[in-house]
Amino acid sequence: MKILLPPSETKHPGGSGPAFEVAALSLPALRRQRDDMVDALVDLAADEEAARRVLKLSARQAGEVEHNRMLRSARTMPAVDRYTGVLYDALDAASLTAASRRWLGEHVWIHSAPFGPVGALDGIPPYRLAAGTSVPGMASLRSHWATAATAAIAGEEPDFVLDLRSEAYVALGPVPAHVPSAYVRVVTEHGRALNHFNKKSKGLLVRRLAESRPRVGSLRSLRRWAGGHEIVLRDAEEPGVVELVVAE
């Protein structure tokens, strides 16, 4: 099983890992797209005013431009530790055992805007780029990433993909149609969609998976695991969608 997570706009600064290397990232088939996007962001960062305008940053956020300018030489930390926010606070990967973190590295991809999907333990630098941003000199992020990311996922030949991304990031790399997958929506027992608990519930789900480290190769085996851990997954009305049911 592979799990696809969205990134977060907020990130931990710094890093004690080596300088960023595109070639070291998972899904190496995306090397060209990654290099092109990193080059475009570095070039944009040379003009701070233009970068702030494109990235929709205030004067107080000028440091985010510097992050992009330093992409090629910045120190790294594992992607799952780089991101902060509700989902990643709930996942709390730093507090997991070494075995659970290895499980994350083997089974989780985080879909970033500048690098495409990366492994949970891949070293990445701080950066600023959201899914809806138009980078000068580049096609839209959807045009830049979607076909290449879908092909790269297919090339990894996953037996099953659990998609926890937001719709904006799904558009940047849909799971190949021939790969068994399930898109997760968080709802109450009565079927009401829950925006407030959406990210937290997904983070907690991935943490439980990492802690128990199951061998999941299908939606059926995922449901079997969930049932043994008092987690409710049920079919939605839409094909390919499952509902993660949580209390209000």
C-alpha positions in Angstrom: 0.0 0.0 0.0 1.0 3.6 -0.7 -0.6 6.5 1.1 -0.8 9.9 -0.5 -0.8 12.9 1.8 -1.1 16.6 1.1 1.6 19.0 2.2 1.1 22.0 4.5 1.7 25.6 3.9 3.4 25.9 7.3 6.8 24.3 7.8 9.6 23.9 10.3 12.6 26.1 9.4 16.2 24.9 9.1 17.3 21.3 8.9 20.3 19.2 9.9 20.2 17.0 6.8 22.6 17.4 3.8 22.0 20.0 1.1 19.0 19.4 -1.0 19.5 17.1 -4.0 16.7 16.5 -6.4 18.3 13.3 -7.5 17.9 11.8 -4.0 14.1 12.1 -4.0 11.7 9.1 -4.4 9.9 8.6 -7.7 13.0 9.5 -9.7 11.0 9.6 -13.0 10.0 13.1 -11.9 13.6 14.4 -12.1 13.1 16.7 -15.1 9.9 18.2 -13.8 11.5 18.8 -10.4 14.6 20.5 -11.8 12.5 22.7 -14.0 10.3 23.8 -11.2 13.1 24.4 -8.7 15.0 26.4 -11.4 11.9 28.6 -12.0 11.4 29.2 -8.3 15.1 30.2 -7.8 14.9 32.5 -10.8 11.7 34.1 -9.5 13.3 34.6 -6.1 16.0 36.8 -7.6 13.3 39.6 -7.8 11.9 39.8 -4.3 9.0 42.1 -5.2 7.9 39.9 -8.1 8.2 36.8 -6.0 6.1 38.3 -3.2 3.5 39.2 -5.7 3.4 35.8 -7.4 3.5 33.9 -4.1 1.0 36.3 -2.4 3.3 37.2 0.4 3.3 40.2 2.7 6.4 42.2 3.6 6.6 40.3 6.8 6.8 37.0 4.9 9.8 38.1 2.8 11.9 35.3 4.3 9.8 32.8 2.3 11.3 34.3 -0.8 14.8 33.6 0.6 13.8 30.0 1.2 13.1 29.6 -2.5 16.3 31.4 -3.5 18.3 28.9 -1.5 16.5 25.8 -2.7 19.5 24.3 -4.3 21.8 24.6 -1.3 19.5 24.6 1.7 19.8 22.0 4.5 17.1 19.4 4.6 14.9 17.4 7.0 12.6 14.5 6.3 9.4 15.7 4.6 7.2 14.2 7.3 9.0 16.3 9.8 9.3 19.5 7.7 5.5 20.1 7.5 3.5 21.5 10.4 -0.2 22.2 10.8 -3.2 20.2 11.9 -2.6 17.0 10.0 1.1 16.7 10.8 0.6 17.7 14.4 -1.8 14.8 14.7 0.5 12.4 12.9 3.4 13.6 15.2 6.0 11.6 13.3 8.9 12.7 15.5 7.4 10.8 18.4 7.1 7.5 16.5 9.4 4.6 17.0 12.2 4.0 14.5 10.2 1.0 13.1 7.1 3.1 12.6 9.1 5.8 10.9 10.6 3.2 8.6 7.1 2.2 7.8 6.2 5.7 6.9 9.2 5.9 4.6 8.1 2.7 2.8 4.4 3.5 2.5 3.8 7.3 2.5 4.2 9.9 -0.2 3.7 13.6 0.4 2.5 15.5 -2.6 4.4 18.8 -2.7 3.9 21.6 -5.2 7.6 22.1 -6.2 8.8 18.5 -6.1 5.7 16.4 -6.8 5.1 13.4 -4.6 8.1 12.7 -2.3 8.8 9.9 0.2 7.9 10.7 3.8 11.6 10.4 4.8 13.0 12.2 1.8 15.0 15.2 2.7 13.5 18.5 1.5 14.3 22.2 2.2 11.8 24.8 3.4 10.0 26.4 0.4 7.0 28.5 -0.5 4.7 27.3 -3.3 1.0 26.5 -3.2 -1.0 24.2 -5.5 -2.9 27.1 -7.2 0.2 29.4 -7.9 1.1 30.3 -11.4 4.9 30.4 -11.7 6.3 32.8 -14.4 7.7 31.0 -17.4 6.1 27.7 -16.4 2.8 26.0 -17.4 0.2 25.8 -14.8 1.1 23.4 -11.9 -1.6 21.1 -13.1 -0.2 20.9 -16.6 3.3 20.7 -15.3 2.7 17.8 -12.9 -0.5 15.8 -13.6 0.5 13.5 -16.4 4.1 13.1 -15.2 3.1 12.4 -11.6 0.4 9.9 -12.6 2.9 8.1 -14.8 5.5 8.1 -12.0 2.9 6.6 -9.6 2.1 3.9 -12.1 5.8 3.2 -12.6 6.1 2.3 -8.9 3.4 -0.4 -9.4 1.6 0.0 -6.0 -0.9 -2.7 -5.3 -3.2 -0.2 -3.6 -3.2 3.6 -3.0 -5.0 5.3 -0.1 -5.5 8.9 -1.2 -5.7 11.4 1.7 -4.9 14.5 -0.4 -7.0 17.6 -0.9 -8.7 18.0 -4.3 -6.2 20.6 -5.3 -3.3 18.2 -4.9 -5.3 15.3 -6.5 -5.4 17.4 -9.6 -1.6 17.6 -9.6 -1.3 13.9 -10.0 -4.4 11.7 -10.1 -3.9 8.1 -9.1 -3.7 6.0 -12.4 -7.1 4.5 -13.3 -5.8 1.0 -13.4 -4.3 1.2 -9.9 -6.7 0.1 -7.1 -7.3 3.1 -4.9 -9.6 4.8 -2.5 -10.1 8.5 -1.8 -10.9 9.3 1.8 -13.5 11.7 3.0 -14.0 12.5 6.7 -17.7 12.5 7.8 -19.8 12.1 10.9 -22.0 9.0 11.6 -24.9 10.9 9.8 -22.8 11.6 6.7 -22.1 15.2 7.3 -18.7 16.3 5.8 -16.3 17.6 8.5 -14.0 20.3 7.5 -12.8 21.1 11.0 -11.7 17.5 11.8 -10.7 16.5 8.3 -6.9 17.1 8.6 -6.7 15.9 12.2 -8.5 12.7 11.5 -6.3 11.9 8.5 -3.2 12.5 10.6 -4.4 10.3 13.4 -5.3 7.5 10.8 -1.8 7.5 9.4 -0.3 7.5 12.9 -2.4 4.4 13.8 -1.2 2.7 10.6 2.4 3.5 11.3 2.2 2.3 14.9 0.6 -1.0 13.9 2.5 -1.4 10.6 0.0 -3.7 8.9 0.5 -5.4 5.5 -2.3 -3.8 3.5 -2.6 -4.6 -0.2 -6.3 -3.8 -0.9 -9.2 -1.9 0.4 -10.6 -5.1 1.8 -7.5 -5.7 3.9 -7.5 -2.0 5.0 -11.1 -2.4 6.2 -10.1 -5.6 8.1 -7.3 -3.7 9.8 -9.6 -0.7 10.6 -12.2 -3.0 12.1 -9.7 -4.4 14.5 -8.7 -0.9 15.6 -12.2 0.5 16.1 -11.8 2.7 13.0 -14.9 3.0 10.8 -14.4 3.0 7.0 -17.5 2.8 4.9 -18.3 3.1 1.2 -19.5 6.5 0.0 -22.1 6.9 -2.8 -19.4 7.9 -5.2 -17.3 5.1 -6.7 -13.7 5.0 -5.4 -14.5 7.1 -2.3 -14.5 5.8 1.3 -15.7 7.6 4.3 -13.7 7.8 7.5 -16.4 8.1 10.1 -15.6 10.1 13.2 -17.6 11.5 16.2 -18.6 15.1 16.2 
